[in-house]
């Protein structure tokens, strides 16, 4: 992805969040100068990968396959092993109309995905086999606290305010329909470097072509620029 594209996407996302009246912490708006002024106090942000995460899943077609994420809070993966500190995470995400997040599951993370506002959030769901293929077996999931049985490949639609609980090893792809969707995620500690299993190999984080200066930093930029 080009840096100019990322700059544009983040600014559009801030505009969308303002329309939805969802407010981010101050560092979501910082440029390089402000990051430089505050970086000595930002150890938790850096270590736990808080902030902007823009991905096209390595496909180079962000409008078709992509997602905007902002990690608001997160613990370090070691916290789960040590049973100390933050053992939870929260994200806000934006899926544009017909923009898809490819089929994947998490090895360890339990998560709730919530349609916070906007249009319809659609899912395609499968259990995983022991060798990480798509199972043909039925499975049960909690939808807004109520257990439902799903068949292999079932589709689920969430309206604003509705949510789905996903335990580890449940394959899910999701996308927005009939408009853009503001998506919440509440989960165990999030580790996007080690805890994702995509059904088809993808690039989780973008390779960035620096055609202009970053106006905002992504979680993958901290080490490079700070």
Secondary structure as UniProt FT lines:
FT   HELIX           3..19
FT   TURN            20..21
FT   HELIX           26..29
FT   HELIX           32..38
FT   HELIX           39..41
FT   HELIX           43..47
FT   TURN            48..49
FT   STRAND          51..55
FT   TURN            57..58
FT   TURN            62..64
FT   STRAND          67..74
FT   HELIX           77..82
FT   STRAND          88..95
FT   STRAND          100..106
FT   STRAND          111..128
FT   TURN            130..131
FT   STRAND          139..143
FT   TURN            144..145
FT   STRAND          146..150
FT   TURN            152..153
FT   STRAND          154..158
FT   TURN            160..161
FT   STRAND          163..166
FT   TURN            168..169
FT   STRAND          170..188
FT   TURN            192..194
FT   STRAND          196..198
FT   HELIX           219..221
FT   HELIX           222..225
//
